[in-house]
Structure formats: C-alpha cells, structure tokens
C-alpha cells in the first residue's frame, strides 16, 4: 500500500513541474500586501459544500477586520480534489507552486496522508478541518494540524456507549481506506479498554455498488454480534442503510451506532426530513461533533443560511463548516503574529529537486517556505474562542476538549439523548457545564436519556444472537478412562453423563436456539489435559468446553466460565483399617504413663483427705490396718462417686470437691475413648489431615490432567517427586491399598465429586481432614462470550426450579461410603499431654490444704504444750527442769508431734478446758508455778 503511495507521489511531482513558475516572494523588509492561503476539499460533497461557503465567509471576515492582518489581505486559493487521491495530490502540488504559507484541508484522510509527506518537505503547515483518521499524527507529520476532532476520541465515545449498555462484541462496518481502517483500529483499542472487542470487520471497498454493499452486510448478519458500528463516508453510508433495510437488519434486536458522517448528512440534506428516508435509519445512534451554543455561532448560522439561499444552495450547514471557519481564523491570527514578530515570507529552492540532466519537468518550481517552522510554532500557540469553542492545540496537534453530541433518530428525526467528552465521559449535561466541575463529579455523569431502538423498541437489545452462519457450536468434551458418570462417549452422538445433561437442560432454557455439536477430546486411555482443552477454546479451535471443568484462576485467564453447577473442592482420601477388640482393650484409652499418674493421684488424694479428717472424723480413725484400708477405699470409690465416708472439715471438703471434678473429667474421657477404640476405624498411614500429609514425606496421588498437581506444587510447595499421577478408579484403589511401602501412595488429593464416586465403589477408604479449597464446576466459553452469561442465568433457573438437583440425584444414585464425619477415624490413646494442667491444679490444691493443715496443727500443739507445763507446778529438780527445757526449745520430739497429730481434737480441747478450770480454782498454785519457772530460768 505504502509503495503505491510513493509511486503516486513521484508521478504527481513529475506532473506538477509542468505548472507555472512560482510568484516572487515579498520584498525584504516590507509587509506583504497579501498572503496566499490554499484550500483543498471536494466541492460537490456533503462536507465540501458547507465548508466552501464557510471558508469564503471566514476570509471575508478576516479581510474586513482591521485588527487582524492590518494592511495585508488574505488571498484564498481553493482547489477541488473531487474525492480523488490522485487529483488531490496534483492540486496540492499546484498550491505549492503558488507559494502559499498554509493549506486549509484536505477533506479526505487518504489525501491527507499523501499531502502530509509533501508539506513536511516544503515546510508548509496543513490544517485539516475534516481528516479525522487518527493515524495522521503530529509525530509522523509535524506540519499536519487537525482543526477538527480526531476519530481516536470518536471511537472512545463509541466504546463508552457500548460499555454503558454492557455489550461485549460489535461488528465494524467501514470503508476500506485509510479513513476507515484507522477509525476501526482506534475502535478496537478503545473497546479493549472496556473489555469488549470488534468480533467481525465488514470492510466495504471504496466506490462499491449496492450489490457489493449488500453482500458485505449479508456476511456481517451471519455473525453473532447485533451491535453494528458504521464508519463510512456519506455517499456509501446512505446505501448501507438502504441495503440493511432490505436485509431486515433494521428490525428489533439490532443496534446501529453511526459515526459523525451521518450527522453531517442529516444536518445538510433536505431528504433527511423525508419520512421514507428516516424509516431507513430509524433507531440508530449517531455521533456529532459538539459545538457549544454562542451568539457568534447563531449569527454565523443565520448569515450562512442567507448566503446559501441567495445562491440557491440545496445543501445545508453541518458541524464541519464551523471547523472550516475557525481554521481560516487560526491561519489569519498566526500569520498576523508571524508578521508582527518581524518575520518575512520567503521561499527558497530545494537543491534536492534540481535536475542536472535538463529535464523539462522543472522540479525547481516546488519551493520551501523559509518561515515554515516559525509559522508552525505560531499555529501551535493558537488560543482563541471560535464557533467550535476553544481553539487550542495539544502536544499531539489535536484540538483540546474533544466532545460529541449523541443523537437518536426517531420517527420525527434526530433527538439529543446525551453527550460524550474526553473530560467526563457520557452525560446528559453539556460538556461546557461539566468542565466547570471536578472530573466525573456531576450526578449526571455517565448517563443517557432513553433511546428508541430499531423496530421502534424501547427495550435495550441484548446485542448478540447465536451466529446464523450454519455452523453449530463446537463443544469440546473430555474423554476419560474413568468417572464415566460425569461425561463419557467416544463420538459426538454417544456423549452422555451428568455434566452433559446439565448442559443440555440449560441450553434449552436460552431464549434463542443454539445448535451445537460435541467434539470428544482424548483417546479414552488416559485423561486429557483440561488446561489444554480450555486453551483450545481460547484459540477459537472450540467454541465451548463442557464437562468436569473446575473454575480455577488459570482457567479464567483463558476463557469465560458460567455459574458453577456443582460445588467442588480438594479433599484427602486415605486407607483405613478396622481395629479388632481383645481382652485388654479396656486399658487402651489411656497410655501407661497416664494410668500411673491417675493411680498416684488416687493414693495422694486418699492420704490428704485422711490427714485432714483423721483428728475430727471417727470414720477415718481406728486401728492402723483399718485406716490404711479406709485410705484406699475412699480414694478409689470416688471414681464411681460411691464413697460412704463423709468429710467434716472445710479443707477436706474443698479437696474432695476439686478431686470429684477431676474424676468426672477422667471418667468421661475414658468412656468416650474406649467407645471410639471399640467402634472406629484406624487410619492405616496415620494421615489425619492436610497438615500431617504435607509435613510427611509420603507419596501423594492426584488425577492426571487436572489442576491438582500444579496447585500442590505451587501453593503447597509439595515436591514433584512425591506426586503420583493416577487415571482410573481402579488405579486409585490399587495405589491406596499397596501404600507407600509397596509402591503406592499414602493418600490421594482430588476434587470431592470424584472422591464421592470413588468411595461409592470402595468402602475401605475414607475422607480425612476438611475440604481445603472452594471452587465449582462450570462450562467454559470464549472470553466475553454472551453465551456464558446467558448459560449462567439458565443454570440458576435450573437450580431454583429443583431440576439441577434432580439431575444430580439421577446420576449419583449409588450409595456412597464417604463421610465427612471424622469421629469415626483415627481414635488415639489419651496421654498426659491432654490432662497435665488438670492434674497440676489438683496436686497444688492438695499441697495447699496440707500446708494449711500443718500450720493449724503446729499452733494447736504449741497451745497444748503450754497447757501441759501448767499441769505440773510441783515438778522440781533436774528431771523437771530438763523436761520443761525440751518442750520450750523445739516443740518436742517428732514422736510427740505424731502422737499429738494422732490425738482426737476433742481430747485436746477437753485438756485445754480442764487447765483453764484448774487455774480458776487454785490461783496460788498458778503463781507458785510461775515463780518456779522464773527461778529455773
């Protein structure tokens, strides 16, 4: 394409050299009397007719304004490009011969690409009021300035409309030239930012007849998208809608979004008021460049209409005329600033165009504008308010504040339903109002008024139907050697299973018919790669994937999943063994250490209670043999709460209450543990859950083709060497039965539906631990496929009606041995680790009671010793003195303490009372006794 353009330029240059010689530049130091400005557009076109008059009026206004170009006249040199790239290039070169300082135009983006190459070399600024192709950029063509809104922004407006109505796929109908291709490319980029896409491109060759247009539309109608974006030129566009009407593509369910070319036609053409003409485009959404209302704009419209009537013009005014008018003023103001800065308009010969061979083409007639760079800088600094609003360029050579009106064509014509601006997006408020507010702060932002769609419908179209191209939906299904109740079948006609029935029931609920054909994936001897099947959907090899597909993160990056139709998640299954009972099974609830500590505690508590109760309670007194029996009987009978001895002291009762609580805990734990040991199954490998499995070094089984392997390696850091792939139910059972020591596995990690099926065949395996992931199974479709959302709705309908559960019950009818109750697995013996805290508390309380008891005994013994001294006042001599000295110095011998402890508290109390009574009857003796005590001391 670019090679053809280069050839065209060469031919054009050769033809241009035959033109007249360039006029002499203005004399140095003198302000020129006139400045030549060129204009390139198609006279006989919708845009050209309106722009021609607008440019003429602008030149008249500039020359009549003494404040601009004072003493210098703006001389307009228009050229008709006649909608031809070839003629447009020739006319542009003719303008270059006339030493123009700037060119207003061209109207066509295609011509703009060619001419921009020329003006770049000759340094002549080019201001286009209608070339909207976004690929015409200042980075590639520095002398190209766009004085209208780029299609880059227009396609962002289209994408915002598509996103507003939540459509995901559009069909682009465009003219196959620079203008059309550039616009559709920008549309694709804009839609991608909204997570939408151009699903089909319907290219119309330039200058196509009605038959070609009808064929293009017919193929577009075979596609699934019903959102049509039309980006063509006005002449082709009218025939597009005429053909669409005949193909019944303007009926209900279709969406037509049309770029600004149609707005220009509606504003300019008298036929736009014809009801027959309106019926062809009724319901379409049209974009039009937004130009704010102003007094200057109203005066210009009135003046333009007056002149048009005087000239008997049948074509009306459109928004492109406003941009053409402002373009002239931008050039005039820049030339004025250029001259005021002391610059001169001079042209020089390009030495590269000199022909030493003496050719008659006279290439030297094309001259370089010496002040072109300064003129370009003045244009880039343009800043004034014109008919279109602020006229100011950004760094990319585009006008600032791009905005569009959004129109809806109804029976009576086009009506305004909203606006779009690059500042605030969609809104029902005018952009100039929103510019005064923070970005997207207005409550009206991102809204549109109600739209009447094709077919006179007010319901928002779905924007998508199943493609009417005769091709059924290609549905991939995995063919596996096992788990055949989920999906099975080696040919499209024999595919069946639980997942297939759910899919068939859901697709019947769609509001439109969807023909489909199953495509079996796999040879049936081993599991296919599920990620690979989803990848086939992403690469358009398949349209959908149906089966036991888990909705996992990696899969959602490739495809669009439906609502889950069954809950799933990873669980662990391990082998179990039944424990046979024996004569000593009653000892198994506790470990030997536990039994020893319990026995020691029984004896300790018995001794403590005996000590606390011995001095006051007759049931704890008697011959030594009886007291030893009492100690053991009392302590062990508390196990069954059948002790017949009553405690009388506060300390004894306190110790007994704590001990009864300990006994309650011990007996309850013993009963529960013994019951479990006699009735439960033991895990053969000792695996009790995920943590114990991961921390071990035992091999783990997983199902081939599923996501389990990657999950274990990446998320749980399980080495690949520990993972063993399995395919069938029989391989599951064999690997678990052989165990790690015989080349098998310790456990298998798989999704719960698979394990439920497996355990319905083998009851000597159990689920251990809890389900440690949460996901579900769904059907995979291509990214952003509307079928995914519609199928999700259908699955929810199946669930709410109970049909989904009945399908599940129909296939999962065989009773399963699986259970989530872990009380039947892995009963273990209880050791000190579970009770050491309780035992410690009990021992400390016993110790505390003993300390308090001995403090009390010591105090009583001291009182008792003093009373014995008082009872022996006449004991004199060495024996008496020694005896008293021994009592005073160390509380007596250990033998006397033991004898005192063994005495009944009642007997001690009687002796103390007797001593007090004797002191009252014989006070002299008491005094004599005191005197003796002093003397002996």
Order of alpha helices (4+ residues) and beta strands (2+ residues): alpha-beta-alpha-beta-alpha-beta-alpha-beta-beta-alpha-beta-alpha-beta-alpha-beta-alpha-beta-alpha-alpha-beta-alpha-alpha-beta-beta-alpha-beta-beta-beta-beta-beta-alpha-beta-alpha-beta-alpha-beta-alpha-beta-beta-beta-alpha-alpha-alpha-beta-alpha-beta-alpha-beta-alpha-beta-alpha-beta-beta-beta-alpha-alpha-alpha-alpha-alpha-alpha-alpha
